[in-house]
Amino acid sequence: MRRIHVLLPVLLFAPPILMTGCMQSTRMASSDTVVSTRPTLESMEGMGGKSVLYDDGKCPSGEIAQFTKRGGRTQINRVCVARPT
């Protein structure tokens, strides 16, 4: 009986935690602009939270990197998204 009480939290919380990595790579790219040069802080200045797509070769097959700079921040976020068709 004690083993059930110990394993119950693991069984309840492990699947959602393990799935978070999978969900990030299956995001769909919206109407983002595909650019031919790697985005930099300077090139994304004044875009106000807009995202651009750039194939940096680091994403899995069928995906493309999405770069986003939030207003007022000094960093660019990168995430792999489904390649637009």
N, C-alpha and C positions, 0 to 999 in steps of 0.2 A: 504494500500500500504506500509506503514511504517513497518508493521509486516513482510512482505515478505522480506524486505531488512535486517531485523534483523535475521530472521531465515535462510536466504540463506547461509551464511558462516557456520552455524551449520550443515545444510544438506549436504554441500559439503565436509567438513573436518571431521565430526564425524565418518562416516563409516571406513575410513582408519585408524584412531587412534584406534578405537575399535577393529579392526582386527589384530593389531600388536601383541597382547597377544596370539591370536589363532595361528598365523603363527609360533611363536616360538616353540610351542609344537608339531607341525606337521613336523618338520625337519626330514629328513631321515638320519639314521646312515650310514655312508659310511663304508669303510673297517677298522673300528677302532677295537682295540683289547679289548676283554672282560676280565676283571681282577676279581680275587676273593677277593682281599683286597682293602679297601678304599684307593684311591690315596692320596698321600701327596706331599708337595713341594719336599721333598727329593727323593721320589720314581719316580717323574716325571722329575727330574733334568737331563738335557742333552738330552731330547727327542725332542727339537727343534720344538715346535708347534704341535706335534702329540697329538692325543686325545685317551683316553681310555674310555671304557664303564664299568660302575659298577652299579649293582642293589642295591641302597641304601634304597629302599622301599618308597621313597618320591614322585615318579613320578606316574601319573595315570596308569591305567591298559593298557597294551600293549606298554608301553614306558619304557625306561631305561635312567639313568643319563649318560651324556657325560661330562667328565672332560677334560679340555684343559689348558695347561700352555704355554703361549707365551714366547719366548726367552727373557731373561733379566728382566722379571717381577717377583715379589714376591707374586703372588696370583694365584689361580686356578679358572677358570671359570666353572660353572656348568649349564647345560641346559638339559631339558628332550627331548629325541628324540625317534622316532619310533624304537621299538625293532627289531633288524635284524632277518630275517627268515632263 
